[in-house]
Amino acid sequence: MTLTINDTTMTSDQTGHTARLAPGRPRLWEVSWLPGQVLDRNSAITAMVLADHARETDLNERHRLWPFIQSWAAELGLTGSDALDQVSQADAPGQQHDREGERSDLEAGQ
């Protein structure tokens, strides 16, 4: 998992979700899976970490990462389950494209 953080954007090598500096709102950030919300920089980083870990398989209350998921989600005013639901339901730029590419590769192999 690698988060790339610069002055105006945050990206990840594990998810298509992104964060960006909110236009016209210095020091506030927008995260793709939390539309309509503005966050401080630390909360945006937390949201990106959650999006990264949402890709883990079998992520539930018994998973070794669950206490961390719960804690990070609480920082955003969410439960762990709510955060994971929102991450998975949000339309992340790049994720749909990746799935389409995978489908094309599968079809080409048939």
C-alpha positions in Angstrom: 0.0 0.0 0.0 1.4 3.3 -1.1 -0.3 6.6 -0.6 1.1 9.5 -2.6 0.4 12.8 -0.9 1.3 16.1 -2.3 0.1 19.7 -1.9 -3.2 19.3 -3.8 -3.9 15.5 -4.2 -3.7 12.1 -2.5 -3.7 8.9 -4.5 -3.1 5.3 -3.8 -1.7 2.3 -5.7 -4.5 0.1 -4.2 -7.7 2.0 -5.0 -9.1 4.4 -7.5 -10.3 6.7 -4.7 -8.6 10.0 -4.4 -8.5 13.1 -2.3 -8.0 16.6 -3.5 -7.7 20.0 -2.0 -11.2 21.5 -2.0 -11.5 24.3 -4.6 -11.6 27.7 -2.9 -11.2 26.2 0.6 -7.6 26.4 1.7 -6.6 23.5 4.0 -9.8 21.5 3.4 -9.9 18.3 1.4 -12.6 16.3 -0.5 -12.4 12.5 -0.7 -14.0 10.7 -3.6 -15.9 8.2 -1.4 -17.2 10.9 1.0 -19.0 13.2 -1.5 -20.1 16.5 -0.1 -17.9 16.4 2.9 -14.8 18.5 3.5 -12.1 17.2 5.8 -8.9 18.5 7.2 -5.7 17.0 5.8 -5.3 14.3 8.6 -8.8 13.1 8.2 -8.4 12.9 4.4 -5.3 10.7 4.9 -7.4 8.5 7.3 -10.1 8.2 4.6 -7.6 7.2 2.0 -6.1 4.6 4.4 -9.6 3.2 4.9 -10.2 3.0 1.1 -6.9 1.2 0.7 -7.8 -1.4 3.3 -11.3 -1.9 2.1 -9.9 -4.1 -0.6 -8.9 -6.7 2.0 -10.7 -10.0 1.6 -13.0 -11.3 4.4 -12.8 -8.0 6.3 -15.2 -8.4 9.2 -15.3 -8.1 13.0 -12.9 -11.1 13.4 -10.3 -9.9 10.9 -7.0 -8.8 12.5 -7.4 -5.3 11.0 -10.9 -4.7 12.3 -9.8 -2.7 15.4 -7.9 -0.4 13.1 -10.8 -0.1 10.7 -13.1 0.8 13.6 -10.7 3.4 14.9 -10.1 5.0 11.6 -13.8 5.1 10.8 -14.5 6.6 14.2 -12.1 9.5 13.3 -14.5 10.2 10.4 -17.7 9.9 12.5 -18.5 6.5 11.0 -18.6 2.9 12.1 -16.3 0.4 10.5 -19.1 -1.3 8.6 -20.5 2.1 7.4 -17.1 3.2 6.2 -16.5 0.0 4.3 -20.0 0.2 2.8 -19.5 3.7 1.6 -16.1 2.9 0.2 -17.4 0.0 -1.8 -20.5 1.8 -3.0 -18.8 5.0 -4.0 -18.0 5.4 -7.7 -14.2 5.6 -7.6 -12.6 7.0 -10.7 -10.4 4.3 -12.2 -12.0 1.4 -10.6 -14.7 0.9 -13.2 -12.1 1.3 -15.9 -9.9 -1.3 -14.3 -12.8 -3.8 -14.1 -13.6 -3.2 -17.8 -10.0 -3.8 -18.7 -10.1 -7.1 -16.7 -13.3 -8.1 -18.5 -11.7 -7.4 -21.9 -8.6 -9.5 -21.0 -10.9 -12.4 -20.0 -12.9 -12.1 -23.2 -9.8 -12.0 -25.3 -8.6 -15.2 -23.7 -11.7 -17.1 -24.6 
